[in-house]
Amino acid sequence: MKDYKFAIILGIVVIVLILVAVGMEWSKSGSSAKSPAPYDLVTTLKGDAGTSRAFTWYTNNSNVAGVLELVKGQVSSFANSDVLRVEAISSVIKTDNGNRGVHKAEVTGLEPGTVYSYRVGSGVEGEWSTVTEFTTEAKGLDSVTFINITDSQGETSGDFKLWGKTLGKAFQTFPEAKFIVHNGDLTENPEDSAGWDHFFGNVQGWISGIPLMPVTGNHDEVEGDATYFTSHFNLPDNGAKGSIAGTSYSFDYGPVHVTVLNTESNLKKQTEWLKEDLKNTDKEWTIVAMHRPAYGGNSYKKIKDWTDIFDAYEVDLVLQGHNHEYSRSYPIRAGEIVPQGENPVGTKKGTVYVVTNASGGKFNEKKEDQFYHEVHFQNYKQMFAGISVSGNTLTYQAYDVDGKMLDEFVLTH
């Protein structure tokens, strides 16, 4: 009799455990999958930085609409304000955790140098993001500071906490920064949706208001596929023909023109586009951002044609990633170091190439020093750089995550 009662109790316990397990799975794949709450929110520059702004966010419910509401000034409530309402372009993406909604919106016709408040969601009360502020570029801006960072490339939640701490220290050091250039390899595995959620989740407080401009790395585009990378960003569509949209583009901010190149595919067509892009800018300073380095801890020989164009159009600075160590070149022209102090009339001083180590947990051993290295080290600490342009001067400062400045140089025109 006792054995019979024990068997009944054991059976009940097993059934309860099964129901709990099923409930947990249902919660993960059912109720959370239907949640309309926005997440992975990021703002980018797509058009004129003074009059427009772009946004992207995800929802677990792939069937909900995407709506952005915007109002001039600092507000916490949209109930009694003159609200601009923009419908997002929404699509569905299949991830390793089910279908998700991708929502992209762009707002144009804004006033330069103006604070705006916005929120995104489904349009239904209770399904909005928190209210976030951003400021458009001021008219006639002749100076700007921005942050350069690279290779967050995490796998675990702990990896991405390091990335979040690094960007947080960057904004503590450069609170006036107007945008961020990330030089690629945002996550380790682009098909891992949890990685993307950790990437955005650890920096949401900054990138929902400050534009994050990403470079495509070899962990962002794999075998010609950059679907998950590009789905997360609403980027300029002015890049090279034949390139995956959002992997090559350019934008302006104040006196700076930034050209973003994709070292993973379509190199020849980007070469032609690069010439036109640099030829057509009238900005005082030209900066290129790409992932694999032309002059870093090692060099990517396939982009030799690009360095010739950098010389021809007098690119000032090339921001790079990939090598997970710190590297800064002497000014380079025609594959050689420009002699110190040389500045003949009509001749460029040369282009400086930097790799700002990594912002995540992965570091490589320091590679052998090359002829072009002026600064080259491995400190096994996350790093970032602040780049400030004012008039005829560009100041570059590289820091570790503890706030110690490890490198600084100044370029002048």
DASULLIN-V431840 format. One record per residue. N is the residue number from 1. RES is the residue in one small letter. NEAR is the number of other C-alpha atoms within 12 Angstrom. D_FIRST is the distance of its C-alpha to the first C-alpha in Angstrom with 1 decimal. Layout:
N;RES;NEAR;D_FIRST + N;RES;NEAR;D_FIRST
This chain:
1;m;7;0.0 + 2;k;8;3.8 + 3;d;9;5.4 + 4;y;10;5.0 + 5;k;11;6.3 + 6;f;12;8.6 + 7;a;13;9.8 + 8;i;14;10.7 + 9;i;14;12.5 + 10;l;14;14.1 + 11;g;14;15.3 + 12;i;14;16.8 + 13;v;14;18.5 + 14;v;14;20.0 + 15;i;14;21.2 + 16;v;14;22.8 + 17;l;14;24.5 + 18;i;14;25.8 + 19;l;15;27.2 + 20;v;14;28.8 + 21;a;14;30.4 + 22;v;15;31.7 + 23;g;16;33.0 + 24;m;15;34.8 + 25;e;16;36.4 + 26;w;15;37.4 + 27;s;16;38.9 + 28;k;17;40.9 + 29;s;20;42.0 + 30;g;18;41.9 + 31;s;16;42.8 + 32;s;23;44.9 + 33;a;26;46.5 + 34;k;23;47.7 + 35;s;27;49.0 + 36;p;33;52.8 + 37;a;35;53.6 + 38;p;44;56.4 + 39;y;41;56.1 + 40;d;38;58.1 + 41;l;48;61.2 + 42;v;48;64.5 + 43;t;47;68.2 + 44;t;41;70.9 + 45;l;46;74.6 + 46;k;34;75.5 + 47;g;28;78.9 + 48;d;28;81.5 + 49;a;40;79.8 + 50;g;31;81.9 + 51;t;27;81.1 + 52;s;31;77.7 + 53;r;44;74.2 + 54;a;43;71.3 + 55;f;52;67.5 + 56;t;45;64.3 + 57;w;50;60.7 + 58;y;49;57.3 + 59;t;40;54.6 + 60;n;37;51.1 + 61;n;35;51.6 + 62;s;29;54.2 + 63;n;22;55.1 + 64;v;31;56.6 + 65;a;34;60.3 + 66;g;40;62.0 + 67;v;38;64.4 + 68;l;42;66.5 + 69;e;37;68.2 + 70;l;40;71.1 + 71;v;32;73.4 + 72;k;28;76.4 + 73;g;25;76.0 + 74;q;19;73.2 + 75;v;24;70.8 + 76;s;20;67.2 + 77;s;21;67.1 + 78;f;26;68.2 + 79;a;12;68.2 + 80;n;9;71.9 + 81;s;18;73.4 + 82;d;17;75.6 + 83;v;20;72.8 + 84;l;23;73.5 + 85;r;24;70.6 + 86;v;28;70.2 + 87;e;23;67.9 + 88;a;29;66.4 + 89;i;24;66.4 + 90;s;29;62.7 + 91;s;26;61.1 + 92;v;26;57.8 + 93;i;27;56.8 + 94;k;21;53.9 + 95;t;25;52.3 + 96;d;17;49.4 + 97;n;22;47.4 + 98;g;23;48.4 + 99;n;25;51.5 + 100;r;36;53.5 + 101;g;37;56.5 + 102;v;43;59.7 + 103;h;44;62.3 + 104;k;39;65.9 + 105;a;40;68.6 + 106;e;38;72.2 + 107;v;35;74.3 + 108;t;23;78.1 + 109;g;18;81.1 + 110;l;29;80.1 + 111;e;23;82.7 + 112;p;25;83.4 + 113;g;22;82.6 + 114;t;24;80.2 + 115;v;25;76.8 + 116;y;33;74.3 + 117;s;32;70.7 + 118;y;42;68.2 + 119;r;44;64.6 + 120;v;46;62.8 + 121;g;43;59.9 + 122;s;36;59.1 + 123;g;24;61.4 + 124;v;19;58.6 + 125;e;15;58.4 + 126;g;15;55.6 + 127;e;24;55.8 + 128;w;29;58.8 + 129;s;33;59.3 + 130;t;26;60.7 + 131;v;26;64.4 + 132;t;34;66.4 + 133;e;29;70.1 + 134;f;41;72.6 + 135;t;35;76.3 + 136;t;38;78.7 + 137;e;35;81.4 + 138;a;24;84.5 + 139;k;20;87.6 + 140;g;15;90.1 + 141;l;24;87.7 + 142;d;23;89.4 + 143;s;28;86.7 + 144;v;32;83.0 + 145;t;34;80.2 + 146;f;39;77.1 + 147;i;45;74.2 + 148;n;49;73.6 + 149;i;54;70.2 + 150;t;50;68.5 + 151;d;52;65.5 + 152;s;52;62.6 + 153;q;45;60.6 + 154;g;38;57.1 + 155;e;31;53.7 + 156;t;25;51.4 + 157;s;25;51.4 + 158;g;20;52.9 + 159;d;29;55.8 + 160;f;35;56.7 + 161;k;29;56.6 + 162;l;33;59.4 + 163;w;43;61.3 + 164;g;36;60.8 + 165;k;32;62.1 + 166;t;38;65.1 + 167;l;50;66.2 + 168;g;32;65.6 + 169;k;31;68.0 + 170;a;39;70.4 + 171;f;32;70.7 + 172;q;20;71.0 + 173;t;28;73.9 + 174;f;28;75.4 + 175;p;21;74.5 + 176;e;20;77.4 + 177;a;33;76.1 + 178;k;41;76.4 + 179;f;44;74.2 + 180;i;44;72.2 + 181;v;45;72.8 + 182;h;44;69.7 + 183;n;50;70.9 + 184;g;51;67.8 + 185;d;45;64.5 + 186;l;50;62.6 + 187;t;43;59.2 + 188;e;34;58.1 + 189;n;27;56.6 + 190;p;35;57.9 + 191;e;27;55.0 + 192;d;26;52.6 + 193;s;33;52.5 + 194;a;26;50.7 + 195;g;36;53.8 + 196;w;43;56.1 + 197;d;35;54.1 + 198;h;32;54.3 + 199;f;43;58.0 + 200;f;37;58.8 + 201;g;28;56.3 + 202;n;32;57.7 + 203;v;35;61.3 + 204;q;31;60.8 + 205;g;27;62.9 + 206;w;35;65.9 + 207;i;41;65.9 + 208;s;39;65.3 + 209;g;34;68.8 + 210;i;36;70.6 + 211;p;41;71.2 + 212;l;41;69.4 + 213;m;48;71.4 + 214;p;51;69.5 + 215;v;46;70.8 + 216;t;47;69.0 + 217;g;44;67.8 + 218;n;33;66.4 + 219;h;36;62.9 + 220;d;43;63.7 + 221;e;35;65.3 + 222;v;22;63.7 + 223;e;13;65.3 + 224;g;22;67.3 + 225;d;23;64.4 + 226;a;32;64.5 + 227;t;27;62.5 + 228;y;36;60.1 + 229;f;41;62.9 + 230;t;33;65.3 + 231;s;39;62.7 + 232;h;42;62.5 + 233;f;41;66.2 + 234;n;37;68.9 + 235;l;38;71.9 + 236;p;33;75.6 + 237;d;23;76.3 + 238;n;26;79.7 + 239;g;31;78.7 + 240;a;31;79.8 + 241;k;22;79.7 + 242;g;22;77.0 + 243;s;31;74.8 + 244;i;34;71.4 + 245;a;28;72.0 + 246;g;36;71.4 + 247;t;49;71.9 + 248;s;42;75.6 + 249;y;39;77.4 + 250;s;42;79.8 + 251;f;39;80.3 + 252;d;36;82.7 + 253;y;43;82.3 + 254;g;34;85.4 + 255;p;30;87.7 + 256;v;38;85.1 + 257;h;31;84.4 + 258;v;40;81.0 + 259;t;47;80.6 + 260;v;44;77.0 + 261;l;49;76.8 + 262;n;48;74.0 + 263;t;43;74.2 + 264;e;34;71.5 + 265;s;32;73.3 + 266;n;26;76.5 + 267;l;27;78.7 + 268;k;23;82.0 + 269;k;24;81.9 + 270;q;35;80.9 + 271;t;33;84.0 + 272;e;21;86.3 + 273;w;29;84.5 + 274;l;41;84.7 + 275;k;27;88.5 + 276;e;22;88.8 + 277;d;33;86.3 + 278;l;36;88.2 + 279;k;20;91.6 + 280;n;17;90.9 + 281;t;25;89.7 + 282;d;17;92.1 + 283;k;30;90.0 + 284;e;29;91.4 + 285;w;38;88.4 + 286;t;39;86.4 + 287;i;41;83.0 + 288;v;45;80.9 + 289;a;49;77.1 + 290;m;50;75.3 + 291;h;49;72.4 + 292;r;40;73.6 + 293;p;43;76.6 + 294;a;41;80.2 + 295;y;46;80.9 + 296;g;42;77.9 + 297;g;38;76.2 + 298;n;32;77.0 + 299;s;32;78.6 + 300;y;23;77.6 + 301;k;17;80.5 + 302;k;19;79.8 + 303;i;29;81.0 + 304;k;22;84.4 + 305;d;23;86.1 + 306;w;38;84.5 + 307;t;36;86.1 + 308;d;23;89.5 + 309;i;28;89.0 + 310;f;39;87.9 + 311;d;30;91.2 + 312;a;24;93.2 + 313;y;32;91.9 + 314;e;34;91.7 + 315;v;41;88.0 + 316;d;44;87.6 + 317;l;45;84.0 + 318;v;46;81.2 + 319;l;49;77.6 + 320;q;51;75.2 + 321;g;53;71.7 + 322;h;49;69.6 + 323;n;40;70.6 + 324;h;44;68.4 + 325;e;41;71.2 + 326;y;49;74.2 + 327;s;43;77.5 + 328;r;42;80.8 + 329;s;39;83.9 + 330;y;33;87.5 + 331;p;38;89.3 + 332;i;35;89.4 + 333;r;31;92.0 + 334;a;23;92.6 + 335;g;27;90.0 + 336;e;22;91.9 + 337;i;24;91.8 + 338;v;25;94.3 + 339;p;16;96.6 + 340;q;13;96.0 + 341;g;12;98.5 + 342;e;16;99.6 + 343;n;15;100.1 + 344;p;12;103.0 + 345;v;8;104.1 + 346;g;10;102.2 + 347;t;17;99.6 + 348;k;27;96.0 + 349;k;32;94.6 + 350;g;37;91.7 + 351;t;40;88.0 + 352;v;45;85.3 + 353;y;45;81.9 + 354;v;55;78.8 + 355;v;48;75.1 + 356;t;57;73.3 + 357;n;53;70.6 + 358;a;48;67.1 + 359;s;49;65.2 + 360;g;45;61.7 + 361;g;34;60.0 + 362;k;34;61.6 + 363;f;29;64.9 + 364;n;23;66.9 + 365;e;18;69.0 + 366;k;22;72.6 + 367;k;20;74.6 + 368;e;18;78.1 + 369;d;23;80.8 + 370;q;22;83.1 + 371;f;22;86.7 + 372;y;32;85.9 + 373;h;28;83.6 + 374;e;27;85.0 + 375;v;31;81.6 + 376;h;33;78.6 + 377;f;31;75.6 + 378;q;28;71.8 + 379;n;25;70.4 + 380;y;23;66.8 + 381;k;31;66.6 + 382;q;43;66.2 + 383;m;50;69.6 + 384;f;54;71.4 + 385;a;48;75.0 + 386;g;42;77.1 + 387;i;42;80.1 + 388;s;36;82.8 + 389;v;36;85.8 + 390;s;24;88.8 + 391;g;20;92.3 + 392;n;19;93.4 + 393;t;23;90.7 + 394;l;31;87.1 + 395;t;28;85.1 + 396;y;35;81.9 + 397;q;33;79.6 + 398;a;38;76.5 + 399;y;36;73.9 + 400;d;35;70.6 + 401;v;34;67.5 + 402;d;23;68.5 + 403;g;26;71.7 + 404;k;20;74.1 + 405;m;20;76.9 + 406;l;29;77.3 + 407;d;30;80.0 + 408;e;23;82.7 + 409;f;27;85.6 + 410;v;22;88.1 + 411;l;28;89.7 + 412;t;23;92.9 + 413;h;23;95.0
